[in-house]
Amino acid sequence: MGIELKGLYALSDEILTPYDKLPYMLSLAIQGGVKIFQFRDKSHSDLELLSLAQELAKICQKHAVGFVINDRLDLALKCHAWGLHLGSEDVPLSQARRLFKGYLGVSCYGNLDQALQAQQAGASYVAFGACFPSLSKPQAPCISLETLQRAKAHLNIPICAIGGISPQNTTQLKNADMIAVISSLWSGDIVQNAKRLLDAWRA
């Protein structure tokens, strides 16, 4: 599948995207222009999530959208995910790269050295944030947006910005190849929210 690591990147949320409604909500987000979708869950077992993950993977595949699993290497392998995203406390990147042949994303927070190491270890893209105060992760410290500018100059892989992103602040993220969103996408009219985010970012 010729999916590019660029554009609007949506993350699921256990409260904002109830699992009985998530497949429908994902379809709306894709209709609005989402190009990559990350299934993120911190509280259920892989077994509990498998059938939903497979259903979401099929929706993404049908629309040529990248389907990413957060943290869970085994689940990503079981549902043939397009991508796997790792944080600082997850499976080491080198171990994941040996087993997982898809796209690998790594959270680097505000640390450019960490991003350079991730690139060297085989990451497909890196994520920086929180870029702005975040409703989904209020405890996440905000990074300097100069980090994105410096990352653009030093990295050869795509950059994803995350954290508190809204139509009002996307213009500050011109150095990002992807903008990752939660609250500003799922609350209210999903199709219009996605379009507004993209229009503001491209303006």
Order of alpha helices (4+ residues) and beta strands (2+ residues): beta-alpha-beta-alpha-beta-alpha-beta-alpha-beta-alpha-beta-alpha-beta-beta-alpha-alpha
